[in-house]
Amino acid sequence: MSKENFNSSDCLARLHKIAEEIPSGVRRNEVESILPFMTSEELLPVTNSIIINAVKQKIDDFWNNYNISEKLKNLKEMQEKAPNEKAWRPTTGEVDVKPIIACALRERKKRLEEEIRRTKEKSDTLKSDLIYSREKLEKQILETNQ
């Protein structure tokens, strides 16, 4: 085991490098140099064992260098010593929505009032046109009847 001082990014980088090398397997020349002595059925478990041991070693180095077991123990003690209080949570669903809705309602009311005013003007125009047309029609009927 090396005496290097690892940080988490170094360990993670090494784990990633090992993980990247797992699918590639061994190189052809390495296999050919081993094959006279080992069959592929013998070679696969050995290769797997080497990879597994390398990953476990890096994990163990990380665990020991960062004193993870002690940190977990301290965390558990803090949890046990913490007062048994209900955790604070923000209140939700209790917002007064009237001010939020009021602005939109006022805008909607203004638009509806404007629409009513335009419709009323249109109706008055149509009403006057209708009265004029009716009077004209009545006049024509009277002229044809005479």
C-alpha positions, 0 to 999 in steps of 0.5 A: 500500500502506498503512503501517498496522500489522496484526496477524494478527487484523486480516488475518484479519478483512479476508480474511474480509470479502473472502471474505464479499463474494465471493458477493454480487458487485456491487450492481445500481446498480453493474452498471447504471452499468458495463453501458453500457460492459461486457457481463457477459462482460467484467465477470466477469473484471474482478470476479474480477481485483479480488477476486483482487488484493485477497486477494493484497494482504492476504496479501502485507501479512500476509507482509511485516508479520510477516516470515514468510519470515525466520521460516521461514528461521530455523525451517529453520536450527534444524531443520538444527542440531538434534541428530539424536536420536530424539524422546522418546515415552512408553512405551505398552502396558507398564502392569502391569494386575494391580493394575487387574484384581485389584480387579475380580477380587476384587469378582467373586469376592465376588459369586460366593461370595455367589451360591454361598452363596445357591444352596446355601441354596436347594438345602438348603431344596429338598432338605429339602422334597423329603425331606419330600414323599418321606416323605409320599408313601411314607407315603401309598403304604403306607397305600393298599397296606394 
